[in-house]
Amino acid sequence: MATGVEELLDMLYEMIEDAKNMPLSSDKCILERDKALDLLDEVRGQFPMELSEAKKLIAARTDYINSAKREAELIRKQAEEQARQMVSENELLAQTKQKANEIMRTAEERSRDLRKAANDYCEDALRRTEEAVAEAYDEIKKSRARFRAVAGGGSQNSRQPYDAEADE
């Protein structure tokens, strides 16, 4: 006969709609009891099967929703962790850049200080060398003058001994 509950209910509805009215009553009718009971028995027989299918569909839907929620939660946690990691990496990068800038500033300051110290040392060494050379040059001039004086006088210089203390 009919296969689905809806179809069986439609058939029962048509049977009631097509039934003859009872004499002197418009809201009561005469039905074939056996046909109506057979249709109800078929409906009752179909319910467990359709109900179990509906329950299976609802359970599958619930499992699917729960699975989707778990997956969404996992994705959210992974995204949060990735965001946290990216923020951490960005903070680390910023700290590293700041530290590098500090090191560069320190190195530049130290380089300037060392350059100044080296320049001052070289200037001082050159000044001392210049003074020493000037003194040596003065000493050479004096010695040359004494030599000329001694060498120029010839015989009279040979009689006088050289006095180094007198030259100073």
URSUL-V56522 format. One record per pair of residues at least 12 apart in sequence whose ideal C-beta (glycine too) atoms are under 8 Angstrom apart, sorted by the first residue. I is the first residue (numbers start at 1). J is the second residue. D is the distance in Angstrom with one decimal. If there is no record, write none. Layout:
i=[I & I]
j=[J & J]
d=[D & D]
//
This chain:
i=[1 & 2 & 3 & 4 & 4 & 5 & 5 & 5 & 5 & 8 & 8 & 8 & 8 & 9 & 11 & 12 & 12 & 12 & 12 & 15 & 15 & 15 & 15 & 15 & 16 & 16 & 16 & 19 & 142 & 143 & 146 & 146 & 150]
j=[42 & 42 & 46 & 46 & 50 & 43 & 46 & 47 & 50 & 39 & 42 & 43 & 46 & 43 & 39 & 36 & 39 & 40 & 43 & 31 & 32 & 35 & 36 & 39 & 29 & 31 & 36 & 31 & 167 & 167 & 162 & 167 & 162]
d=[6.6 & 6.7 & 8.0 & 6.9 & 7.7 & 5.6 & 4.6 & 6.5 & 5.7 & 5.6 & 5.2 & 4.7 & 6.6 & 6.4 & 5.8 & 6.7 & 4.7 & 7.1 & 7.4 & 6.4 & 7.7 & 6.5 & 6.3 & 7.1 & 6.8 & 6.8 & 8.0 & 5.0 & 5.9 & 7.7 & 7.6 & 5.8 & 6.9]
//
